[in-house]
Amino acid sequence: MRARMALKYADIKYEHREIELRNKPQSMLAISPKGTVPVFASAGFVLEQSMDIMRWALAQSDPEGWAVVDEQVAQAWVKRNDGPFKVLLDQYKYPNRHPELKQEEVLQRALEEMLLPIEKALKEQQYLMGSRLSYVDVAIFPFIRQFAMVDRYRFDSLSLGHLQSWLDQQLQSELFLSVMHKYPSWHD
Ligand SMILES: N[C@@H](CCC(=O)N[C@@H](CS)C(=O)NCC(=O)O)C(=O)O
Protein backbone atom coordinates (compact mmCIF):
# COMPACT_ATOMS: atom_id res chain seq x y z
CA MET A 1 0.00 0.00 0.00
CA ARG A 2 2.83 2.41 0.84
CA ALA A 3 4.50 1.79 -2.51
CA ARG A 4 1.23 2.13 -4.42
CA MET A 5 0.41 5.35 -2.63
CA ALA A 6 3.84 6.88 -3.30
CA LEU A 7 3.73 5.91 -6.98
CA LYS A 8 0.28 7.40 -7.37
CA TYR A 9 1.20 10.57 -5.45
CA ALA A 10 4.28 11.03 -7.64
CA ASP A 11 2.11 10.43 -10.69
CA ILE A 12 4.32 7.62 -11.98
CA LYS A 13 2.82 5.67 -14.86
CA TYR A 14 3.34 1.96 -14.49
CA GLU A 15 1.82 -1.38 -15.21
CA HIS A 16 0.46 -3.07 -12.09
CA ARG A 17 0.66 -6.85 -11.97
CA GLU A 18 -1.03 -8.48 -9.02
CA ILE A 19 0.95 -11.48 -7.78
CA GLU A 20 -0.59 -14.65 -6.44
CA LEU A 21 1.87 -15.35 -3.62
CA ARG A 22 1.25 -19.10 -3.77
CA ASN A 23 2.04 -19.14 -7.44
CA LYS A 24 4.69 -16.52 -8.16
CA PRO A 25 5.34 -16.09 -11.84
CA GLN A 26 8.74 -16.96 -13.22
CA SER A 27 8.92 -13.52 -14.81
CA MET A 28 8.88 -11.99 -11.33
CA LEU A 29 11.37 -14.43 -9.78
CA ALA A 30 13.71 -13.90 -12.71
CA ILE A 31 14.14 -10.23 -11.81
CA SER A 32 13.70 -10.62 -8.05
CA PRO A 33 14.57 -14.08 -6.73
CA LYS A 34 13.76 -13.25 -3.11
CA GLY A 35 10.11 -13.51 -4.03
CA THR A 36 8.46 -10.82 -1.95
CA VAL A 37 6.10 -8.14 -3.15
CA PRO A 38 6.23 -5.36 -4.07
CA VAL A 39 8.82 -5.42 -6.83
CA PHE A 40 9.21 -2.44 -9.11
CA ALA A 41 10.95 -3.01 -12.42
CA SER A 42 12.07 -0.19 -14.64
CA ALA A 43 14.48 0.10 -17.52
CA GLY A 44 17.85 -0.74 -16.01
CA PHE A 45 16.92 -1.25 -12.35
CA VAL A 46 14.74 -3.25 -10.02
CA LEU A 47 13.52 -2.12 -6.60
CA GLU A 48 12.68 -4.94 -4.20
CA GLN A 49 11.74 -3.04 -1.05
CA SER A 50 8.61 -1.00 -0.57
CA MET A 51 10.63 1.78 1.11
CA ASP A 52 12.99 1.92 -1.86
CA ILE A 53 10.01 2.26 -4.18
CA MET A 54 8.64 5.08 -2.03
CA ARG A 55 11.97 6.87 -1.97
CA TRP A 56 12.47 6.49 -5.70
CA ALA A 57 8.95 7.76 -6.43
CA LEU A 58 9.44 10.81 -4.21
CA ALA A 59 12.76 11.55 -5.86
CA GLN A 60 10.88 11.75 -9.17
CA SER A 61 8.16 14.03 -7.87
CA ASP A 62 7.15 15.21 -4.44
CA PRO A 63 4.49 17.89 -4.96
CA GLU A 64 3.49 18.26 -1.31
CA GLY A 65 6.89 17.76 0.30
CA TRP A 66 6.38 14.30 1.80
CA ALA A 67 10.14 13.91 1.98
CA VAL A 68 10.80 17.29 3.59
CA VAL A 69 11.44 15.87 7.04
CA ASP A 70 14.17 15.37 9.60
CA GLU A 71 15.53 12.26 7.93
CA GLN A 72 17.05 10.83 11.09
CA VAL A 73 13.77 10.95 12.99
CA ALA A 74 11.92 9.67 9.92
CA GLN A 75 14.19 6.68 9.56
CA ALA A 76 13.91 5.85 13.25
CA TRP A 77 10.09 5.61 12.89
CA VAL A 78 10.28 3.45 9.79
CA LYS A 79 12.89 1.20 11.35
CA ARG A 80 10.80 0.70 14.47
CA ASN A 81 7.76 -0.04 12.33
CA ASP A 82 9.38 -2.41 9.85
CA GLY A 83 11.44 -4.14 12.54
CA PRO A 84 9.96 -4.81 15.98
CA PHE A 85 6.42 -3.63 15.25
CA LYS A 86 6.13 -5.82 12.13
CA VAL A 87 7.16 -8.84 14.23
CA LEU A 88 4.42 -8.02 16.76
CA LEU A 89 1.90 -7.40 13.97
CA ASP A 90 2.54 -10.87 12.56
CA GLN A 91 2.28 -12.44 16.01
CA TYR A 92 -0.99 -10.58 16.58
CA LYS A 93 -2.42 -11.41 13.15
CA TYR A 94 -1.53 -15.09 13.21
CA PRO A 95 -1.98 -16.28 16.81
CA ASN A 96 -2.18 -19.93 15.69
CA ARG A 97 1.37 -19.68 14.34
CA HIS A 98 2.43 -18.56 17.81
CA PRO A 99 0.51 -20.72 20.28
CA GLU A 100 3.06 -19.90 22.99
CA LEU A 101 2.10 -16.22 22.94
CA LYS A 102 -0.87 -14.63 24.66
CA GLN A 103 -2.56 -12.24 22.28
CA GLU A 104 -3.21 -9.71 25.00
CA GLU A 105 0.50 -9.68 25.85
CA VAL A 106 1.39 -9.15 22.23
CA LEU A 107 -1.03 -6.23 22.20
CA GLN A 108 0.63 -4.76 25.31
CA ARG A 109 4.04 -5.02 23.65
CA ALA A 110 2.71 -3.38 20.50
CA LEU A 111 1.31 -0.56 22.61
CA GLU A 112 4.68 0.03 24.22
CA GLU A 113 6.68 -0.34 21.04
CA MET A 114 4.58 1.63 18.60
CA LEU A 115 0.98 2.52 19.37
CA LEU A 116 1.65 4.66 22.44
CA PRO A 117 4.68 6.42 20.93
CA ILE A 118 2.51 7.30 17.93
CA GLU A 119 -0.28 8.49 20.22
CA LYS A 120 2.20 10.67 22.09
CA ALA A 121 3.62 12.19 18.89
CA LEU A 122 0.14 12.90 17.52
CA LYS A 123 -0.93 14.56 20.73
CA GLU A 124 1.66 17.24 20.01
CA GLN A 125 1.35 17.54 16.26
CA GLN A 126 -1.11 16.53 13.56
CA TYR A 127 1.22 14.11 11.77
CA LEU A 128 4.15 11.96 12.81
CA MET A 129 6.74 14.40 11.50
CA GLY A 130 4.98 17.66 12.27
CA SER A 131 2.11 19.72 10.91
CA ARG A 132 2.13 18.21 7.41
CA LEU A 133 1.65 14.72 6.07
CA SER A 134 4.96 13.05 5.25
CA TYR A 135 6.15 9.79 3.79
CA VAL A 136 6.52 8.49 7.35
CA ASP A 137 2.75 8.63 7.95
CA VAL A 138 2.12 6.95 4.63
CA ALA A 139 4.76 4.27 5.25
CA ILE A 140 3.39 3.41 8.68
CA PHE A 141 -0.40 3.73 8.70
CA PRO A 142 -1.06 0.64 6.53
CA PHE A 143 0.58 -1.48 9.26
CA ILE A 144 -1.49 0.21 11.99
CA ARG A 145 -4.56 -0.44 9.86
CA GLN A 146 -3.75 -4.14 9.72
CA PHE A 147 -3.15 -4.23 13.44
CA ALA A 148 -6.45 -2.48 14.15
CA MET A 149 -8.38 -4.83 11.86
CA VAL A 150 -7.39 -7.97 13.79
CA ASP A 151 -9.82 -7.10 16.59
CA ARG A 152 -11.54 -3.85 15.81
CA TYR A 153 -13.60 -3.92 18.96
CA ARG A 154 -10.55 -4.33 21.21
CA PHE A 155 -8.61 -1.74 19.25
CA ASP A 156 -11.41 0.80 19.52
CA SER A 157 -11.48 0.30 23.27
CA LEU A 158 -7.87 1.49 23.65
CA SER A 159 -7.11 5.04 24.70
CA LEU A 160 -5.61 6.05 21.40
CA GLY A 161 -7.79 8.93 20.31
CA HIS A 162 -5.18 10.80 18.35
CA LEU A 163 -3.92 7.68 16.63
CA GLN A 164 -7.47 6.64 15.76
CA SER A 165 -8.31 9.97 14.12
CA TRP A 166 -4.99 10.00 12.25
CA LEU A 167 -5.68 6.47 11.00
CA ASP A 168 -9.29 7.27 10.05
CA GLN A 169 -8.16 10.36 8.16
CA GLN A 170 -5.71 8.30 6.12
CA LEU A 171 -8.24 5.54 5.48
CA GLN A 172 -10.71 8.11 4.18
CA SER A 173 -8.17 9.91 2.03
CA GLU A 174 -8.73 9.97 -1.68
CA LEU A 175 -5.24 8.63 -2.27
CA PHE A 176 -5.69 5.58 -0.08
CA LEU A 177 -9.16 4.86 -1.43
CA SER A 178 -7.93 5.15 -5.00
CA VAL A 179 -5.14 2.61 -4.52
CA MET A 180 -7.37 0.24 -2.53
CA HIS A 181 -9.58 -0.26 -5.53
CA LYS A 182 -9.20 -3.34 -7.68
CA TYR A 183 -6.70 -2.77 -10.34
CA PRO A 184 -6.98 -2.23 -14.03
CA SER A 185 -3.52 -3.02 -15.31
CA TRP A 186 -2.58 0.47 -16.41
CA HIS A 187 -2.51 3.49 -14.12
CA ASP A 188 -2.88 7.06 -14.93
N1 LIG B 1 10.66 -5.53 3.44
C1 LIG B 1 9.78 -5.90 2.35
C2 LIG B 1 8.75 -6.87 2.86
C3 LIG B 1 7.85 -7.34 1.80
C4 LIG B 1 7.01 -8.50 2.24
O1 LIG B 1 7.21 -9.11 3.29
N2 LIG B 1 6.03 -8.84 1.43
C5 LIG B 1 5.21 -9.98 1.69
C6 LIG B 1 3.77 -9.68 1.42
S1 LIG B 1 3.22 -8.24 2.25
C7 LIG B 1 5.60 -11.08 0.73
O2 LIG B 1 5.83 -10.81 -0.42
N3 LIG B 1 5.73 -12.33 1.20
C8 LIG B 1 6.16 -13.40 0.35
C9 LIG B 1 5.29 -14.59 0.44
O3 LIG B 1 4.33 -14.56 1.21
O4 LIG B 1 5.55 -15.56 -0.29
C10 LIG B 1 9.14 -4.65 1.77
O5 LIG B 1 8.76 -3.77 2.54
O6 LIG B 1 9.02 -4.55 0.55
PDBQT file of the ligand as one rigid body, heavy atoms in Angstrom, charges set to zero:
ROOT
HETATM    1  N1  LIG A 201      10.661  -5.533   3.436  1.00  0.00    +0.000 N 
HETATM    2  C1  LIG A 201       9.784  -5.897   2.349  1.00  0.00    +0.000 C 
HETATM    3  C2  LIG A 201       8.754  -6.870   2.862  1.00  0.00    +0.000 C 
HETATM    4  C3  LIG A 201       7.854  -7.337   1.801  1.00  0.00    +0.000 C 
HETATM    5  C4  LIG A 201       7.009  -8.504   2.237  1.00  0.00    +0.000 C 
HETATM    6  O1  LIG A 201       7.212  -9.115   3.290  1.00  0.00    +0.000 OA
HETATM    7  N2  LIG A 201       6.033  -8.842   1.428  1.00  0.00    +0.000 N 
HETATM    8  C5  LIG A 201       5.208  -9.984   1.692  1.00  0.00    +0.000 C 
HETATM    9  C6  LIG A 201       3.765  -9.681   1.422  1.00  0.00    +0.000 C 
HETATM   10  S1  LIG A 201       3.222  -8.245   2.249  1.00  0.00    +0.000 SA
HETATM   11  C7  LIG A 201       5.601 -11.085   0.734  1.00  0.00    +0.000 C 
HETATM   12  O2  LIG A 201       5.831 -10.812  -0.419  1.00  0.00    +0.000 OA
HETATM   13  N3  LIG A 201       5.729 -12.326   1.201  1.00  0.00    +0.000 N 
HETATM   14  C8  LIG A 201       6.163 -13.399   0.346  1.00  0.00    +0.000 C 
HETATM   15  C9  LIG A 201       5.294 -14.593   0.440  1.00  0.00    +0.000 C 
HETATM   16  O3  LIG A 201       4.326 -14.558   1.215  1.00  0.00    +0.000 OA
HETATM   17  O4  LIG A 201       5.555 -15.559  -0.285  1.00  0.00    +0.000 OA
HETATM   18  C10 LIG A 201       9.145  -4.652   1.769  1.00  0.00    +0.000 C 
HETATM   19  O5  LIG A 201       8.757  -3.768   2.539  1.00  0.00    +0.000 OA
HETATM   20  O6  LIG A 201       9.023  -4.551   0.547  1.00  0.00    +0.000 OA
ENDROOT
TORSDOF 0
